[in-house]
């Protein structure tokens, strides 16, 4: 079975994290007959904090502060959903991509810098829950054919690895001297 991952710091209390959009998207997928196609894993909140009224199996793992557990969640998932209404350079997106898990997110802020539409994930139109639902489904259906996981990992290694970042900062500093 495919696993869809959602999680964030303060996933239940911070409206900017987009939980309402995720819930709306899951309801859309349920209405379209996809309730048995995947299960959802939620971290960063407990079931009592985030009650999802959908007929899709949902597993709550609570707060995760162990790096190995977090990596396990990312690598188990078929796709990560980051429905944030605003973002800069999302740690969740970066972590997911680095684990080879494609990401579905709204095309806001820095998300488009990390997610290449239909290459390592899916960029949904801003605040369009139906497009977010389409992105989840698209990633689940096309990961193997399109090599989304491999592209996700390559994106981080080629553009965001520690050595790369250090080199870019070095170039910036040298250009300013």
C-alpha positions as CSV (number, residue, x, y, z in Angstrom):
1,X,0.0,0.0,0.0
2,X,1.2,3.5,-0.7
3,X,1.8,5.9,2.2
4,X,1.2,9.6,2.1
5,X,3.2,11.6,4.8
6,X,2.2,14.9,6.4
7,X,4.0,16.5,9.2
8,X,5.3,19.8,10.5
9,X,6.3,21.6,13.7
10,X,3.1,22.6,15.3
11,X,1.1,20.8,12.7
12,X,-2.1,21.1,14.7
13,X,-1.9,24.7,15.9
14,X,-0.2,26.6,13.1
15,X,-2.8,27.4,10.4
16,X,0.0,28.4,8.0
17,X,1.0,24.7,7.8
18,X,-2.1,24.0,5.7
19,X,-3.7,21.2,7.6
20,X,-7.2,22.4,6.4
21,X,-6.0,22.1,2.8
22,X,-4.7,18.6,3.3
23,X,-8.0,17.6,4.8
24,X,-9.9,19.1,2.0
25,X,-7.7,17.3,-0.5
26,X,-8.1,14.0,1.2
27,X,-11.9,14.5,1.1
28,X,-11.7,15.2,-2.7
29,X,-9.7,12.0,-3.2
30,X,-12.1,10.0,-1.1
31,X,-15.1,11.3,-3.1
32,X,-13.3,10.3,-6.3
33,X,-13.0,6.7,-5.1
34,X,-9.4,6.7,-4.0
35,X,-9.9,5.9,-0.3
36,X,-8.4,2.4,-0.5
37,X,-5.4,3.5,-2.7
38,X,-3.2,4.8,0.1
39,X,-2.9,5.5,3.8
40,X,-1.8,8.6,5.6
41,X,1.0,9.0,8.2
42,X,0.9,12.1,10.3
43,X,3.8,13.4,12.5
44,X,4.0,16.5,14.6
45,X,0.6,16.1,16.2
46,X,-1.5,13.5,17.9
47,X,-4.9,12.2,16.8
48,X,-6.5,14.3,19.6
49,X,-5.0,17.4,18.1
50,X,-5.7,16.7,14.4
51,X,-9.0,14.9,13.9
52,X,-9.5,13.9,10.3
53,X,-13.0,13.2,9.3
54,X,-12.2,11.0,6.3
55,X,-12.6,7.3,5.5
56,X,-8.9,6.9,4.6
57,X,-6.7,5.0,7.1
58,X,-4.6,7.5,9.1
59,X,-1.7,6.7,11.4
60,X,-0.6,9.3,14.0
61,X,3.0,8.9,15.2
62,X,3.0,12.1,17.4
63,X,6.1,14.2,17.8
64,X,9.3,12.9,16.3
65,X,12.5,14.3,17.7
66,X,14.8,11.4,16.7
67,X,16.5,11.9,13.3
68,X,16.6,8.2,12.5
69,X,12.8,7.9,13.1
70,X,12.2,10.9,10.9
71,X,14.3,9.5,8.1
72,X,12.4,6.2,8.4
73,X,9.1,8.0,8.0
74,X,10.3,9.9,4.9
75,X,11.7,6.8,3.3
76,X,8.6,4.7,4.0
77,X,6.4,7.3,2.4
78,X,5.5,7.2,-1.3
79,X,4.9,11.0,-1.2
80,X,5.2,13.9,1.3
81,X,2.5,16.6,1.3
82,X,3.6,20.0,2.5
83,X,0.4,22.1,2.1
84,X,1.8,25.2,3.7
85,X,0.2,28.5,2.8
86,X,3.5,30.3,2.9
87,X,7.1,29.0,2.9
88,X,10.6,30.2,2.6
89,X,13.0,27.2,2.2
90,X,11.0,24.4,3.9
91,X,13.0,21.9,6.0
92,X,10.3,19.3,5.5
93,X,10.6,19.6,1.7
94,X,14.4,19.4,1.9
95,X,14.4,16.5,4.3
96,X,11.9,14.6,2.2
97,X,13.7,15.1,-1.1
98,X,17.0,14.2,0.5
99,X,15.4,10.8,1.5
100,X,14.3,10.3,-2.1
101,X,10.6,11.0,-1.4
102,X,8.8,13.3,-3.8
103,X,6.9,16.2,-2.4
104,X,3.5,17.8,-3.3
105,X,3.2,21.4,-2.2
106,X,1.6,24.6,-3.2
107,X,3.6,26.8,-5.5
108,X,4.4,29.5,-2.9
109,X,7.6,31.0,-1.6
110,X,10.7,28.9,-2.1
111,X,8.8,25.7,-2.9
112,X,9.5,26.1,-6.6
113,X,13.2,26.3,-5.9
114,X,13.2,22.8,-4.6
115,X,10.3,21.1,-6.2
116,X,10.5,20.7,-10.0
117,X,7.0,20.1,-11.2
118,X,6.4,16.5,-12.2
119,X,10.2,15.8,-12.0
120,X,10.7,15.3,-8.2
121,X,7.2,16.2,-7.0
122,X,4.2,18.3,-7.9
123,X,3.6,22.0,-7.5
124,X,-0.1,22.7,-7.0
125,X,-1.6,26.1,-7.7
126,X,-1.6,28.3,-4.6
127,X,-4.6,27.5,-2.3
128,X,-6.1,25.1,-4.8
129,X,-7.0,22.0,-2.8
130,X,-8.3,20.1,-5.8
131,X,-4.9,20.6,-7.5
132,X,-3.2,19.5,-4.3
133,X,-5.3,16.3,-4.4
134,X,-4.4,15.9,-8.1
135,X,-0.7,16.2,-7.1
136,X,-0.9,13.5,-4.5
137,X,-2.6,11.2,-6.9
138,X,-0.2,12.1,-9.7
139,X,2.9,11.3,-7.6
140,X,1.4,8.0,-6.3
141,X,0.6,6.9,-9.9
142,X,3.8,8.2,-11.6
143,X,6.7,7.7,-9.2
144,X,8.0,4.5,-10.8
145,X,7.5,5.6,-14.4
146,X,9.0,9.1,-14.0
147,X,11.7,8.3,-11.4
148,X,10.5,11.0,-9.0
149,X,12.4,9.4,-6.1
150,X,15.7,9.4,-7.9
151,X,15.2,12.9,-9.1
152,X,14.3,14.1,-5.6
153,X,17.6,12.7,-4.2
154,X,19.6,14.1,-7.0
155,X,18.1,17.6,-6.6
156,X,19.4,17.8,-3.0
157,X,22.8,16.3,-3.8
158,X,23.3,18.6,-6.8
159,X,22.0,21.9,-5.4
160,X,21.8,21.7,-1.6
161,X,24.6,19.5,-0.3
162,X,26.8,21.0,2.4
163,X,29.8,21.2,0.1
164,X,27.7,22.9,-2.5
165,X,26.3,25.5,-0.1
166,X,29.8,26.2,1.3
167,X,31.1,26.7,-2.2
168,X,28.3,29.1,-3.1
169,X,28.8,31.1,0.1
170,X,32.5,31.3,-0.7
171,X,31.8,32.6,-4.2
172,X,29.4,35.2,-2.8
173,X,31.9,36.4,-0.2
174,X,34.7,36.5,-2.7
175,X,32.6,38.5,-5.1
176,X,31.9,41.1,-2.4
177,X,35.5,41.6,-1.4
